[in-house]
Amino acid sequence: MPHPTPWIGFDALADLFRDRSVTVLSGAGISTESGIPDYRGPDTEENDHTPILYREFLTEEETRRHYWARSAVGWPTFDAALPNDGHRALAQLETDGVVNGIITQNVDRLHQEAGSNRVVELHGALAEVECLDCGAISSRRDLQDRILRLNPGWSEEADELAPDGDAELPHSATRSFTVPACRACGGVLKPKVVFFGEDTAPDPVKRAWTLQAEADALLVAGSSLTVYSGFRFVREAAKNDKPIGIVNLGSTRGDALAQVRVDGKTGNVLPQLVDAIGASPAAVTG
């Protein structure tokens, strides 16, 4: 039986989660305030960025070259992004014993930088690179050094940062780009993230289900829930009659399943949630 139309209000959100253990499902909206754009947010309707499909990356050398050329330009900005008040608030709620963990669709690791300890990365992390031939895992920062040595001056050719940490560049500008190969075997390198059209790895999904099963309620923070890999957790919570609260700018796919929805920035709303529960957002050191 569907829930009634969600109430729009912060007080109801605080009441919903008070004295409950909460799992958080976070999306791109929580990181926009850290300067990382969102594919589907309210400010990106005119964005003509087309994500690279997994099949294309596997089969087309030109696609891989174009991806890594764009990534080389955008990586410094992506890598320099810092946690914001929303990330810090969730870390504090974990410290306070309210949040039992975070299931994130993001690939920026800002939750961990903010101090959250129990984080399941559904879609991987851009900080790591994997070899599609031998399976070796390496650092994206180290790869950046190799890229710049092979392609001097490339980092000055930025256009704009895209959500997966790469920049918009015309294909004509990337044809001369040299892509590094795996140091271990000379194989093809891929960022350790889930591309469009690629299946989510079973291990993080299993850990995410375990995390949600341990909690009494679900908080969606900064996700439109457009992608089913995230929306399924909302459906499961509703199926098990677990309270659902959503904090997001704009409507989401899960609004009809939620008891409470707050239309606002996570960086504004989540610190208020911490205050309502009786603590203050954690400070990030370093």
C-alpha positions as CSV (number, residue, x, y, z in Angstrom):
1,M,0.0,0.0,0.0
2,P,1.6,3.3,-1.0
3,H,2.3,5.9,1.6
4,P,0.5,9.2,1.7
5,T,1.9,12.3,0.0
6,P,5.1,13.2,1.8
7,W,5.1,16.1,4.2
8,I,7.5,18.9,3.2
9,G,9.2,20.1,6.3
10,F,12.4,19.8,8.4
11,D,10.6,19.2,11.8
12,A,9.0,16.1,10.4
13,L,12.3,14.9,9.1
14,A,13.9,15.3,12.6
15,D,11.0,13.5,14.2
16,L,11.2,10.7,11.7
17,F,14.8,9.8,12.6
18,R,14.8,10.6,16.3
19,D,15.6,7.5,18.3
20,R,16.1,5.4,15.2
21,S,19.2,3.8,13.5
22,V,19.5,5.3,10.0
23,T,21.2,4.1,6.9
24,V,22.1,6.9,4.4
25,L,21.8,6.6,0.7
26,S,23.8,9.5,-0.8
27,G,24.0,10.8,-4.4
28,A,25.7,13.5,-6.5
29,G,23.6,16.3,-4.9
30,I,25.6,16.1,-1.7
31,S,28.9,16.8,-3.5
32,T,27.7,19.7,-5.7
33,E,28.5,22.0,-2.9
34,S,32.1,20.8,-3.0
35,G,32.3,21.9,-6.6
36,I,31.6,18.5,-8.3
37,P,28.8,18.8,-10.9
38,D,25.7,16.6,-11.0
39,Y,24.5,14.9,-14.2
40,R,20.8,15.2,-13.3
41,G,20.6,18.1,-10.8
42,P,18.4,21.2,-11.3
43,D,21.3,23.3,-12.6
44,T,22.4,20.8,-15.3
45,E,19.4,20.6,-17.6
46,E,21.3,22.3,-20.4
47,N,24.4,20.2,-19.9
48,D,25.2,18.3,-23.1
49,H,27.7,16.0,-21.4
50,T,27.3,12.5,-22.7
51,P,28.7,9.8,-20.4
52,I,30.9,7.1,-22.0
53,L,29.3,3.7,-22.2
54,Y,31.1,0.7,-20.8
55,R,30.9,-1.3,-24.1
56,E,32.4,1.7,-26.0
57,F,35.3,2.0,-23.5
58,L,36.1,-1.8,-23.8
59,T,35.9,-2.0,-27.6
60,E,37.0,1.4,-28.9
61,E,40.6,2.7,-28.6
62,E,39.5,6.2,-29.6
63,T,36.9,6.2,-26.8
64,R,39.5,5.3,-24.2
65,R,41.9,7.9,-25.5
66,H,39.2,10.6,-25.4
67,Y,38.2,9.6,-21.9
68,W,41.7,9.7,-20.4
69,A,42.5,13.0,-22.2
70,R,39.4,14.6,-20.7
71,S,40.2,13.0,-17.3
72,A,43.7,14.4,-17.3
73,V,42.3,17.9,-17.6
74,G,39.6,17.6,-15.0
75,W,41.4,15.4,-12.5
76,P,43.3,18.2,-10.5
77,T,40.0,20.0,-9.8
78,F,38.2,16.8,-8.9
79,D,41.1,15.6,-6.7
80,A,41.2,19.0,-4.9
81,A,37.5,18.9,-3.9
82,L,36.9,19.0,-0.1
83,P,34.0,17.7,2.0
84,N,31.2,20.2,2.8
85,D,28.8,20.7,5.7
86,G,26.6,17.9,4.4
87,H,29.4,15.3,4.5
88,R,30.6,16.5,7.9
89,A,27.0,16.3,9.3
90,L,26.7,12.7,8.2
91,A,30.1,11.9,9.8
92,Q,28.9,13.4,13.0
93,L,25.6,11.5,12.9
94,E,27.7,8.3,12.6
95,T,29.8,9.3,15.5
96,D,26.6,9.9,17.5
97,G,25.3,6.5,16.8
98,V,22.4,7.7,14.7
99,V,23.8,6.7,11.3
100,N,25.0,3.1,11.0
101,G,26.6,3.7,7.6
102,I,26.4,5.3,4.2
103,I,25.6,3.7,0.8
104,T,26.9,6.1,-1.7
105,Q,26.5,6.4,-5.4
106,N,29.3,8.9,-5.6
107,V,32.9,8.2,-6.6
108,D,34.7,11.1,-4.9
109,R,35.4,9.6,-1.4
110,L,34.4,12.8,0.3
111,H,32.4,10.9,2.9
112,Q,35.6,9.2,4.1
113,E,37.5,12.5,4.0
114,A,34.8,14.0,6.2
115,G,35.3,11.2,8.8
116,S,32.6,8.7,7.9
117,N,34.0,5.2,8.6
118,R,31.3,2.8,7.3
119,V,30.9,3.7,3.6
120,V,29.8,1.4,0.8
121,E,30.8,2.7,-2.6
122,L,28.2,1.3,-5.0
123,H,29.9,2.7,-8.1
124,G,33.6,2.5,-7.1
125,A,36.0,5.4,-6.7
126,L,37.9,7.6,-9.2
127,A,40.9,7.5,-6.9
128,E,41.8,4.0,-8.1
129,V,42.6,2.6,-11.6
130,E,42.3,-1.0,-12.6
131,C,43.9,-3.0,-15.4
132,L,41.3,-4.8,-17.5
133,D,43.9,-7.5,-18.5
134,C,45.7,-8.4,-15.3
135,G,43.5,-6.9,-12.6
136,A,46.2,-4.8,-11.0
137,I,45.0,-1.8,-9.0
138,S,46.9,1.5,-9.0
139,S,46.6,5.1,-7.9
140,R,44.9,7.7,-10.1
141,R,47.2,10.3,-8.7
142,D,50.2,8.3,-9.8
143,L,48.6,7.8,-13.2
144,Q,48.2,11.6,-13.5
145,D,52.0,12.0,-13.2
146,R,52.5,9.4,-16.0
147,I,49.9,11.1,-18.2
148,L,51.5,14.5,-17.9
149,R,55.0,13.1,-18.6
150,L,53.6,11.5,-21.8
151,N,51.5,14.6,-22.8
152,P,53.4,17.8,-21.7
153,G,51.1,20.8,-21.4
154,W,47.9,18.8,-21.5
155,S,46.6,20.0,-18.1
156,E,46.3,23.6,-19.5
157,E,43.6,22.6,-22.0
158,A,40.6,22.4,-19.7
159,D,37.1,23.4,-20.7
160,E,34.8,22.4,-17.8
161,L,34.8,19.8,-15.1
162,A,32.3,16.9,-15.6
163,P,30.7,14.7,-12.9
164,D,33.0,11.8,-13.4
165,G,36.1,14.0,-13.1
166,D,36.8,14.5,-16.7
167,A,36.5,17.6,-18.9
168,E,34.6,18.5,-22.0
169,L,37.0,18.5,-25.0
170,P,36.3,18.0,-28.7
171,H,37.4,14.7,-30.2
172,S,39.6,16.5,-32.6
173,A,41.7,17.8,-29.7
174,T,42.4,14.4,-28.2
175,R,43.6,12.4,-31.3
176,S,47.3,13.0,-30.5
177,F,46.9,12.1,-26.8
178,T,49.0,9.2,-25.5
179,V,47.3,6.8,-23.1
180,P,49.5,5.1,-20.5
181,A,49.4,1.3,-20.3
182,C,49.4,-0.9,-17.2
183,R,52.9,-0.9,-15.6
184,A,52.5,-4.6,-14.7
185,C,51.4,-6.1,-18.0
186,G,51.0,-3.3,-20.6
187,G,47.3,-3.8,-20.6
188,V,44.3,-1.4,-20.8
189,L,43.6,0.8,-17.9
190,K,40.1,1.8,-16.7
191,P,39.0,4.0,-13.7
192,K,37.7,1.7,-11.0
193,V,34.2,3.1,-11.3
194,V,31.0,1.7,-12.8
195,F,30.4,3.1,-16.2
196,F,26.9,3.5,-17.8
197,G,25.9,0.0,-19.0
198,E,28.3,-1.8,-16.6
199,D,27.0,-4.1,-13.9
200,T,27.6,-3.1,-10.3
201,A,30.0,-5.4,-8.6
202,P,28.2,-7.9,-6.3
203,D,30.4,-7.3,-3.2
204,P,29.4,-3.7,-2.5
205,V,25.8,-4.5,-3.3
206,K,25.8,-7.3,-0.7
207,R,27.4,-5.0,1.9
208,A,24.9,-2.3,1.2
209,W,22.0,-4.7,1.7
210,T,23.5,-5.8,5.0
211,L,23.9,-2.2,6.1
212,Q,20.3,-1.4,5.3
213,A,19.0,-4.5,7.0
214,E,20.7,-3.5,10.3
215,A,19.0,-0.1,10.4
216,D,15.5,1.1,11.3
217,A,15.1,3.8,8.6
218,L,16.6,5.2,5.4
219,L,17.7,8.7,4.6
220,V,18.2,9.7,1.0
221,A,20.7,12.6,0.8
222,G,21.2,14.4,-2.5
223,S,19.9,11.8,-5.0
224,S,17.2,12.0,-7.6
225,L,17.1,8.2,-7.5
226,T,17.0,8.1,-11.3
227,V,19.4,5.2,-11.5
228,Y,17.9,1.9,-10.3
229,S,21.1,0.9,-8.5
230,G,20.1,3.4,-5.8
231,F,16.3,3.4,-6.1
232,R,16.1,-0.3,-5.2
233,F,17.2,0.5,-1.7
234,V,14.3,2.9,-1.3
235,R,11.9,0.2,-2.7
236,E,13.2,-2.3,-0.3
237,A,12.9,0.0,2.7
238,A,9.3,0.7,1.7
239,K,8.6,-3.0,1.3
240,N,9.8,-3.6,4.8
241,D,7.8,-0.6,6.2
242,K,11.0,1.2,7.2
243,P,10.6,5.0,7.4
244,I,12.1,6.9,4.5
245,G,13.2,10.5,4.5
246,I,14.5,12.4,1.5
247,V,16.6,15.5,1.4
248,N,17.2,16.8,-2.2
249,L,16.9,19.8,-4.4
250,G,13.9,19.0,-6.6
251,S,11.7,15.9,-7.0
252,T,13.0,12.3,-6.9
253,R,11.9,9.0,-8.2
254,G,11.2,7.9,-4.6
255,D,9.0,10.7,-3.4
256,A,5.8,8.7,-3.3
257,L,7.5,6.1,-1.1
258,A,8.8,8.5,1.5
259,Q,7.2,9.7,4.7
260,V,9.1,13.0,4.7
261,R,10.7,15.0,1.9
262,V,12.7,18.2,2.4
263,D,13.4,20.2,-0.7
264,G,16.8,21.8,0.0
265,K,20.5,21.6,-0.1
266,T,22.0,18.8,2.0
267,G,24.7,21.2,3.2
268,N,21.9,23.3,4.8
269,V,19.5,20.6,6.0
270,L,21.8,17.9,7.4
271,P,23.7,20.2,9.9
272,Q,20.2,21.2,11.2
273,L,19.4,17.5,11.6
274,V,22.5,17.1,13.7
275,D,21.5,20.0,15.9
276,A,18.0,18.6,16.3
277,I,19.4,15.4,17.5
278,G,21.6,17.1,20.0
279,A,25.1,17.4,18.5
280,S,27.1,19.7,16.2
281,P,28.7,18.9,12.8
282,A,32.2,17.3,13.0
283,A,35.2,19.4,12.1
284,V,37.5,18.1,9.4
285,T,41.1,18.3,10.4
286,G,44.1,18.5,8.1
